[in-house]
Amino acid sequence: MGKNYHITKRPDGDWQYKLPNASRASGIARTQSAAEQAAKESARRSGEGGEITIHRPNGQIRDRDTIAPANDPNPPRDTKH
């Protein structure tokens, strides 16, 4: 199944990455980019890969990235990553 992290902005201004339905963040970073890199590395280390969902500060989804060996749900159109 893999690790499916959501990257969101916290009220204190930092960025967090956490698993769906988790009560606590898996990690916190000062920037969105740093949180994204940490979430991707955590998904890679799990050995299962996963899906990283990046949210804008207003909560809207900005981007998604599949980390191997998880299956990309939309492989032909995802040319960004």
Number of C-alpha atoms within 10 A of each C-alpha: 10 18 23 21 24 22 26 26 22 12 8 6 12 14 23 25 28 21 16 11 6 8 8 10 16 15 14 20 17 12 13 21 13 14 24 23 14 18 29 24 13 18 24 18 11 12 14 15 22 25 23 24 19 23 18 13 16 8 11 10 14 10 11 16 17 22 24 16 14 18 15 14 10 9 9 7 7 12 7 7 7
